[in-house]
Amino acid sequence: MGTDLDYLTGIHRDIPNYGRNLHPGMWLEGAWIAPDREPILTIPRMTAEFGAKGGTDGLDVRVLGDWDDPVTMVRGILKELGVGAGAVIATSDDAEAESLIELQALVSGARFASATQILRKLRVIKDADEIATMREAGRITEAAFADVVGMLKIGMTELDIVAEVDFQMKRHGSLGPSFTTSLYNTGPNHPMRFGRRLETWPRVLTAPVSVLFDFGAVHDGMCYDFGRTVSFGAPSEEQVRVHRLIMESQRAGIAALKAGAVTCEEVDRVARAVIEDAGYGNAFRHRLGHAIGWDVHEPPFLTKGDTTLVEEGMIFTIEPSIFQDGTFSARVEDCIVARPNGGEALTTGWQDLVVVE
């Protein structure tokens, strides 16, 4: 079950596994939608028994037994929906390659398109209910952070903190993290180690070090993304300076997020200028942000080259950072709704540098 199916039907996907959790005939799992026809939902028996309870009311559900032939079931559905040779079949970007291979064998001359791109115009503008869901996801995320801050101690390992973040999100009502909870920590005795979790998790955090949080909660099918900076030990002038800059940059980006008046790259340019003008441009190493909602990362992106016009109801992360190896870093991140007069932040706490001594 993927994001597009979740968006269309409300059948929530589960927290993903590192490896595949496979059931017989799983390649047919999903919805079959054709013009002027009622959607058909096909699922393997194991999903029907244990994975989709309560989410299939009002749908035409076809369950594939462990002993049944998925090709026979799909061939009947294609005939029922009037899908013949040379048909254009739009599939979700979440679809398995196996699904396309099987469909290609069943439909002579089939051509494939992206259903995700078709849905993108709908998904990118969030309605009032979706914004309310994201706001609650932000509340859960920020509540988890508040509890973690109250437990932080110099001498904890990175794994101690990551595990506590994930636990607190679940304790506050989230299904789990919307992506792998990450810390980006730098200081004189803490080299920057992006993407090397097995190396960094055992590290003991001893003062002085900047501890940079990046995490978010799942709520009712939608994803949050959040970041704050903590100083272990009394902050140096450099820690205070870089934190002040990223907060000024974020405020500039939020103010610039005016629906109908700016493009994505223009918002990035406004926020980036704050850090560049202070001489830290090379340390702002990534885009300002990305759209977010049903997926953690969605287009459009707040980055140079993205000329998409910002529209009301789009939600973006605004996440400026200064990453410096061998010394102190800082980052901040909130989800922001585009409005005519500037962005509306869905989380607003912890504006000052958090200090643990």
C-alpha positions in Angstrom: 0.0 0.0 0.0 1.5 3.3 -1.1 1.0 7.0 -0.7 -1.3 7.5 -3.7 -3.7 4.7 -2.4 -3.7 6.2 1.0 -4.6 9.7 -0.4 -7.4 8.3 -2.6 -9.0 5.7 -0.2 -7.8 6.5 3.3 -6.3 3.0 3.7 -3.2 3.9 5.6 0.2 2.4 4.6 2.2 0.8 7.4 5.7 1.8 8.7 8.1 0.5 6.0 10.5 -2.4 6.6 14.1 -2.5 5.7 13.5 -5.7 3.8 10.4 -6.7 1.8 7.5 -8.3 3.7 6.1 -10.4 0.9 2.8 -12.2 0.5 1.7 -14.5 -2.4 0.4 -12.4 -5.3 1.3 -9.1 -3.6 2.1 -7.5 -6.9 -1.7 -7.0 -7.5 -2.2 -5.1 -4.2 -3.9 -1.8 -4.9 -6.8 0.0 -6.5 -8.0 -0.4 -10.1 -9.7 2.8 -11.3 -11.3 3.3 -14.8 -13.6 6.1 -16.1 -17.2 5.7 -15.2 -16.5 2.5 -13.2 -16.5 1.8 -9.4 -12.9 1.3 -8.1 -11.9 -2.2 -7.4 -9.5 -3.0 -4.5 -7.4 -6.1 -4.8 -5.4 -7.4 -1.8 -3.8 -10.7 -0.8 -5.4 -12.7 1.9 -2.7 -11.8 4.5 -3.3 -8.1 3.9 -7.1 -8.6 4.2 -6.7 -10.6 7.4 -4.1 -8.5 9.2 -3.3 -5.2 7.3 -6.4 -3.5 6.1 -9.1 -3.9 8.8 -11.6 -1.1 8.8 -10.2 0.7 5.8 -12.1 -1.0 3.0 -15.8 -0.1 3.8 -17.7 0.9 0.7 -15.1 -0.5 -1.7 -15.4 -3.4 -4.1 -12.8 -5.6 -2.5 -11.4 -8.7 -4.2 -9.2 -10.9 -2.0 -6.6 -13.2 -3.5 -6.2 -16.4 -1.5 -2.7 -17.8 -0.9 -3.7 -20.7 -3.2 -5.2 -18.5 -6.0 -3.6 -17.4 -9.3 -3.1 -13.6 -9.4 -2.9 -13.6 -13.2 -6.4 -15.1 -13.5 -7.8 -12.5 -11.1 -6.1 -9.5 -12.8 -7.1 -10.8 -16.3 -10.7 -10.8 -15.2 -10.5 -7.3 -13.8 -8.9 -5.9 -16.9 -11.7 -7.4 -19.0 -14.3 -6.0 -16.6 -12.8 -2.5 -16.9 -12.4 -2.7 -20.6 -8.6 -2.5 -20.7 -7.5 -3.9 -24.1 -4.4 -4.1 -26.3 -2.4 -0.8 -26.5 -4.0 0.7 -23.4 -2.4 3.4 -21.4 -2.1 2.3 -17.8 -1.2 4.8 -15.2 0.5 3.4 -12.1 1.6 4.9 -8.9 5.3 5.8 -8.5 5.1 3.5 -5.5 4.2 0.5 -7.7 6.6 -2.4 -7.7 8.5 -3.2 -11.0 6.9 -6.7 -10.7 3.5 -5.2 -11.1 4.5 -3.5 -14.4 6.1 -6.6 -15.7 3.0 -8.7 -15.0 0.7 -6.1 -16.6 3.0 -5.8 -19.6 2.6 -9.5 -20.2 -1.2 -9.4 -19.8 -1.9 -6.3 -22.0 -0.3 -6.4 -25.4 1.3 -3.1 -26.3 0.6 -1.5 -23.0 2.0 1.9 -22.4 2.6 3.1 -18.9 2.2 6.6 -17.3 2.7 8.0 -13.9 -0.5 8.2 -11.8 1.4 10.0 -9.2 2.0 12.9 -11.6 -1.7 13.0 -12.4 -2.5 13.2 -8.7 0.3 15.7 -8.0 -1.8 18.7 -8.9 -4.4 17.6 -6.3 -1.9 16.5 -3.6 0.2 19.6 -3.7 -2.6 21.9 -2.5 -3.7 20.9 1.0 -7.3 21.5 2.1 -8.4 22.6 5.5 -8.7 19.0 6.8 -5.2 18.1 5.6 -3.7 21.3 7.1 -5.4 20.4 10.4 -3.9 16.9 10.2 -0.4 18.4 9.6 -0.9 20.8 12.5 -1.7 17.8 14.8 1.4 16.0 13.4 3.4 19.0 14.3 1.9 19.2 17.8 2.9 15.5 18.4 6.4 16.1 17.0 7.0 19.2 19.2 5.6 17.5 22.3 8.0 14.6 21.8 10.9 17.1 21.4 9.9 18.8 24.7 10.0 15.6 26.6 13.3 14.6 25.0 14.8 18.0 25.9 13.8 17.4 29.5 15.8 14.1 29.5 19.0 15.3 27.7 22.2 14.9 29.6 25.9 15.4 28.7 27.4 11.9 28.2 24.4 10.4 26.4 25.1 8.5 23.2 23.5 9.5 19.9 21.6 6.2 20.0 20.1 7.1 23.5 18.7 10.3 22.0 17.4 8.8 18.7 15.6 5.9 20.6 14.1 8.4 23.0 12.8 10.6 20.2 11.1 7.7 18.5 9.6 6.5 21.7 8.2 9.9 22.6 6.6 10.3 19.2 4.7 7.0 19.7 3.9 7.9 23.3 2.3 11.1 22.1 0.1 9.3 19.5 2.2 8.9 16.3 2.3 5.6 14.4 6.0 6.2 14.3 8.7 8.4 12.6 7.9 9.6 9.1 11.5 9.0 8.2 14.7 7.8 9.9 15.3 10.0 13.0 18.6 11.7 12.5 21.1 13.7 14.5 23.8 15.8 12.8 26.3 16.6 15.5 29.5 18.7 15.2 32.1 20.1 17.5 35.9 20.1 18.1 35.7 16.4 19.2 32.7 15.3 17.1 33.5 15.0 13.3 30.5 15.4 10.9 29.4 11.9 9.8 26.5 12.1 7.4 24.7 8.8 6.6 27.0 6.7 8.8 24.6 5.8 11.6 26.4 2.7 12.8 29.5 4.8 13.4 27.8 7.7 15.0 25.1 6.0 17.2 27.7 4.7 19.8 29.3 8.2 20.1 29.2 9.7 23.6 28.2 13.4 23.4 30.6 15.4 25.5 30.7 19.1 25.7 31.2 21.2 23.7 29.0 19.9 20.8 26.1 21.1 18.6 23.4 18.5 18.5 21.2 19.0 15.5 17.8 17.2 15.4 15.9 16.1 12.3 12.7 14.0 12.8 9.0 14.0 12.3 5.8 12.2 13.4 3.2 10.4 11.3 -0.4 11.3 11.9 -3.4 10.0 10.1 -1.4 9.2 7.0 0.5 12.4 6.8 4.2 13.2 7.5 5.9 15.9 9.6 9.5 17.2 9.4 11.0 19.2 12.3 14.5 20.3 13.4 16.1 22.2 16.3 19.6 22.7 17.6 20.8 22.0 21.1 24.2 23.0 22.7 25.7 20.5 25.0 27.7 22.7 27.3 27.6 26.5 27.5 27.5 27.8 23.9 30.5 29.5 22.4 30.2 32.8 20.5 30.3 30.8 17.3 27.4 28.5 18.4 25.3 31.6 19.2 26.2 33.3 15.9 25.4 30.3 13.6 22.1 29.7 15.5 21.1 33.3 15.2 21.8 33.2 11.5 19.7 30.1 10.7 16.8 31.5 12.7 17.0 34.8 10.8 17.2 32.9 7.6 14.1 30.9 8.4 12.2 34.0 9.4 13.1 35.6 6.1 12.0 32.4 4.2 8.7 32.2 6.1 7.9 35.9 5.4 8.8 35.4 1.7 6.4 32.4 1.2 3.6 34.6 -0.2 1.1 32.6 -2.2 0.6 33.9 -5.8 3.6 36.3 -5.6 6.8 34.3 -5.6 8.4 31.2 -7.1 10.1 28.5 -5.1 13.5 29.6 -6.2 12.8 33.2 -5.1 12.0 32.0 -1.6 15.2 30.0 -1.4 17.2 33.1 -2.6 15.7 35.4 0.0 16.5 33.0 2.9 19.9 32.0 1.6 21.0 35.6 1.3 20.9 36.0 5.0 23.5 33.3 5.5 25.6 34.2 2.4 25.8 37.8 3.5 27.2 36.7 6.9 30.0 34.8 5.1 28.6 31.3 5.7 27.2 30.6 2.2 29.4 27.5 1.6 28.1 25.9 4.8 24.5 26.1 3.7 24.8 23.0 1.7 21.3 22.0 0.6 18.0 23.5 -0.6 16.0 25.6 1.7 13.1 23.1 1.8 10.6 20.9 0.1 6.9 20.4 -0.2 5.6 17.9 2.3 2.3 16.1 3.3 1.5 12.6 2.3 5.2 12.0 1.6 8.0 13.5 3.6 9.6 14.9 0.4 7.2 16.1 -2.3 7.7 18.5 -5.2 8.0 21.4 -5.7 11.3 22.3 -4.0 12.5 25.5 -2.5 15.7 25.6 -4.5 17.5 27.4 -7.3 16.0 26.3 -10.7 12.5 25.5 -9.4 10.3 28.1 -11.0 7.0 26.7 -9.6 4.7 29.5 -8.4 3.9 29.2 -4.7 0.2 28.7 -4.2 -2.0 29.0 -1.2 -2.3 25.7 0.7 1.0 24.4 -0.3 3.0 23.2 2.7 6.8 23.4 2.6 9.6 22.8 5.1 11.8 25.8 5.6 15.1 24.4 7.0 18.2 26.6 6.7 21.4 25.2 8.2 25.0 25.9 8.7 27.1 22.6 8.7 30.7 23.0 9.7 33.1 20.1 10.3 35.4 20.5 13.3 33.5 23.3 14.8 29.8 24.2 15.5 26.8 23.8 13.3 23.1 24.7 13.5 19.8 23.9 11.8 16.1 24.6 12.2 13.1 23.1 10.4 9.3 23.7 10.5 6.4 23.0 8.2 5.0 26.2 6.7 1.7 26.8 4.9 1.9 29.3 2.1 -0.5 32.2 2.6 -1.1 35.4 0.6 0.7 37.5 3.2 3.5 35.1 4.0 3.9 31.6 5.5 2.1 30.2 8.5 4.3 28.1 10.7 2.7 24.9 12.1 5.2 24.6 14.9 6.6 27.7 16.6 8.3 26.6 19.8 11.9 26.5 20.8 13.1 29.6 19.0 16.1 30.1 21.2 19.1 27.9 21.3 18.5 25.0 23.7 21.4 24.6 26.2 22.1 21.4 28.2 24.8 21.8 31.0 
